[in-house]
Structures are given as C-alpha cells and as structure tokens.
Amino acid sequence: SHADLPWPCFSFWDWREAGVLPWTQQADLMAVSAAKVPWASRVPQAFWRGSDNGKFINGHDQVAGKRRPLVALSHAQPWSVNAHFTRSTSPLGLVSLRDHCRYQYLVNVAGATYS
C-alpha cells in the first residue's frame, strides 16, 4: 500500500515565509495531511500559488512571464485551475503545503526565486 501524494518540488529545506518547517518535519505533516484526504475527495483542479517573477527569454529575445498565462487561465476557467499570485501583486495569502494536499493536481511553474 502507498499514498498517492504529488510532492511539490518547489519547496526548499526551510521556507519560513511560506510556513515551511525543516523538511523532515514538513514531510511528516504533509504525509499525515495527504492520508486524511483520499484522492477521490480532493478538489479536482490544478492548484498553484506563487509570485509573478517567473520570467524567460522567448525566441525573439524578449522577456515574457510563464506564470501570468496560468493565472489568466484560472480567471477564465476557474473550474479547472486554481492559480493566484501571493506576493505584492495579490491580496491572497500563502497557502500552507499541507493545504496543497487538498487538491488532485499541483502545478510547478519555473520562476526566478523559490515561490
């Protein structure tokens, strides 16, 4: 038997700003949280929170954001994606990693920092 837990790879060992404990403690808390919510009971949406600093250089040497289209999709199709900015661009607060376990799918969008 195993727990199906999408593990966020965007977390660092100790991310105090987002309420992340040292990883050994955080992993235990997330495993307990995930076990409390069976897959079929999780919110059937893709979920993402982070800052709007995800930048890349496109084929025309122009800087473009990868994260803004995801948030725009969330506004256009809220039934499919729950994606919001959490820094100065948004009034929303951070969502604990334990609460990420309430969703069936987690999105990881590259950025310039750990958010």
Secondary structure, 3 states (H helix, E strand, C coil): CCCCCCCCCCCCCCCHHHCCCCHHHHHHHHHHHHHHCCHHHCEEEEEEEECCCCEEECCCCCEEECHHHHHHHHHHCCCCEEEEECCCCCCCCCCCHHHHCCEEEECCCCCCCCC
